Amino acid sequence: KNLPLVVLVHGGPYGIRDNWEYDPDVQLLASRGYAVLQVNFRGSGGYGASFEAAGYREWGGKMQDDVTDATKWAIAEGAADPKRICIFGASYGGYAALNGAVREPDLYRCTIGYVGVYNLQLMFSRGDIQQSLYGENYLKTVLGEDATVLAQRSPVNYVDRIKAKIMIIAGGMDKRVPPVHSQDLRIALEKKGIAHEWLYQRNEAHGYYDEKNREDMYTKLVAFIDANIGAGAGAAAAPAAAAKSE
């Protein structure tokens, strides 16, 4: 009861799901005393075609609402301390982590975006998805083509709404979600004078796979979470020092 909570949002997002099984990220956090919440939001796999299609064009919309509702459920159940909640994810999960902090600035104390998408319009011009006709049509189906909506649902455009402490993790060789997403987000934060942690490995891609880099990333990630929602974190806790690796 009343535990610090990490909301861990899966990537994909379509057709992917979280299962009740061993997960190294969940185990890492749980072993440090954190409750971990995984949400199979609309668009996730394993619940039928209509459930998956219900997530189309709902980036930053109903898919995000499902994550928010589940977080509020954990609070209502008494499992989560409402003052100690962090949201974390990779790829689409990174998008949801930053967008959650934009849309629900008073819900999350910290947010971690790992190789995440932060500008939906860039999906049509950068990365390996849009390089094929299939990929281009897929993006049109799942994201839509309304430039106004895409801009409204891109966290990079609304960083001034974020109250949570921020950590960004990127790989310089990422073909799926090129590092320009993270770099542009970093520039937007710096323009607004918003402190954040930055972890960049130029030889990593869509995820960190080198053992030393993974160890370094998880060490810094746990330290960031500890500083913001751990046992020693208070309402006036000072922001963690900026971290940079290149």
C-alpha positions, -999 to +999 in steps of 0.1 A: +000+000+000+010+036-007+041+026-027+061+048-051+049+038-085+066+035-119+041+034-148+060+014-175+044+019-209+052-007-236+064+002-271+051-009-305+024+002-299+001-019-321-001-056-317+024-056-287+012-064-252+026-068-217+022-103-203+022-117-168+058-130-170+093-121-161+104-087-174+139-074-166+128-038-164+099-046-140+122-068-119+149-041-117+123-016-104+104-040-081+137-052-065+143-015-055+109-013-038+088+003-066+054-008-076+053-012-114+021-007-135+019-020-170-011-011-191-024-029-222-040+003-236-062+004-267-040-007-297-023-034-277-023-070-291-040-101-278-075-087-274-087-089-310-086-068-342-112-043-331-093-036-298-061-030-317-078-008-343-094+012-315-059+027-310-055+039-345-050+077-346-052+078-308-016+086-300-020+112-273-057+106-273-076+075-260-044+054-258-030+080-234-063+082-215-061+044-208-027+049-192-039+079-172-070+060-160-050+030-150-026+052-130-055+068-112-069+033-105-037+023-088-040+054-066-077+047-058-068+012-049-043+025-023-014+007-040+003+039-052+014+070-034-002+099-055+028+121-047+054+096-059+046+084-094+070+083-124+062+073-160+087+056-182+088+039-216+108+032-247+099+040-283+061+045-283+064+041-245+088+071-245+063+091-264+036+082-239+059+090-210+065+126-222+030+131-234+016+119-201+037+145-184+024+171-208-013+161-204-012+153-167+014+177-152+002+172-116+000+133-118+037+124-125+067+135-105+092+123-131+092+111-167+117+091-187+117+089-224+139+061-239+145+062-277+111+079-279+090+096-305+084+133-296+074+149-329+047+129-348+052+148-380+088+137-381+076+101-385+067+109-421+101+122-430+127+105-407+133+069-398+130+036-415+092+032-414+084+058-440+110+045-465+086+020-480+051+024-495+038-001-469+054+019-441+041+052-454+005+038-457+008+023-422+017+057-407-012+073-425-035+046-411-023+047-375-014+084-371-035+102-397-024+130-419-039+161-402-008+182-395-026+203-369-036+172-349-001+157-352+014+189-339-011+192-310-002+156-299+036+161-301+053+166-267+081+186-282+056+215-288+044+216-252+074+212-229+063+243-210+034+223-195+057+197-179+062+199-142+078+165-138+116+160-137+127+148-171+152+122-183+159+116-220+178+085-233+188+083-270+210+063-294+230+079-322+225+050-346+187+046-341+171+040-375+135+034-362+133+066-341+163+087-352+180+108-324+167+140-339+135+133-319+154+134-286+178+162-298+148+184-308+132+177-274+164+187-257+166+219-276+130+228-268+137+221-231+168+243-231+150+271-248+125+271-220+153+268-193+139+234-182+164+213-164+167+177-175+190+147-176+204+137-210+220+103-218+232+098-253+253+069-267+263+076-303+270+039-310+237+026-298+205+022-318+168+017-310+177+005-275+210+000-256+225-034-262+262-031-252+265-045-217+285-016-203+262+009-218+231-009-204+247-010-169+255+027-171+219+035-183+202+015-157+224+028-129+216+064-139+179+056-145+175+041-110+194+070-094+170+094-112+139+076-100+153+073-065+160+110-064+124+119-074+101+093-059+124+071-038+123+068+000+145+099+004+126+121-021+104+148-006+082+174-021+111+198-022+137+174-034+164+189-055+166+178-092+192+152-099+224+164-115+225+163-153+242+132-167+257+130-201+275+101-219+286+102-255 
